[in-house]
Amino acid sequence: MLVHFPIVLLLSGVGLDLYARYRGRADLAWVVNGLLVAGVLTGALAAGTGLLAFFLVPAHTGEAHRLMYWHLGVQVAALALFAWPAWVGWQNWLRPLPRGPRVAGWVAAILLTVGSGLGGYIVYHGGAGVQPALLHPGIGGGGHSHQAGGER
């Protein structure tokens, strides 16, 4: 829940902003701005839980561990970029975003999509966050852990 809500809120904010701009619907600005602000706030919560997970996640593959750094970097960049349009929207609640913050939101949406794809790949293909006891016995070898014992 903490991971998916910010993704949906932020991408919905960018999508609705594009729709509102295309249709000349300046009256939707407050909804766009609300989605962006809520997305950044919940994104900060998700980032905090992700940082905890980085250190506490059960054993995972070395490849998953390497991709975690990319996931972290891309998602931090996306959230930092989203902070600009969210801040501008907060300051001018009823007004559409100016060009600069709007473009930053588009770039952030691309980064968020790439980073989220990486996160899904890490979990569903790298086994990060999956309890080793749930895996088939042939899958468990060669994992990496941040817990006592290090490499397995």
Stockholm file with secondary structure:
# STOCKHOLM 1.0

chainA/1-152         MLVHFPIVLLLSGVGLDLYARYRGRADLAWVVNGLLVAGVLTGALAAGTGLLAFFLVPAHTGEAHRLMYWHLGVQVAALALFAWPAWVGWQNWLRPLPRGPRVAGWVAAILLTVGSGLGGYIVYHGGAGVQPALLHPGIGGGGHSHQAGGER
#=GR chainA/1-152 SS CTTHHHHHHHHHHHHHHHHHHHHTCGGGHHHHHHHHHHHHHHHHHHHHHHHHHHHHCCCEEHHHHHHHHHHHHHHHHHHHHHHHHHHHHHHTTTSCCCHHHHHHHHHHHHHHHHHHHHHHHHHHTTCTTCCGGGSCTTTCTTEECSSTTCCC
#=GC SS_cons         CTTHHHHHHHHHHHHHHHHHHHHTCGGGHHHHHHHHHHHHHHHHHHHHHHHHHHHHCCCEEHHHHHHHHHHHHHHHHHHHHHHHHHHHHHHTTTSCCCHHHHHHHHHHHHHHHHHHHHHHHHHHTTCTTCCGGGSCTTTCTTEECSSTTCCC
//
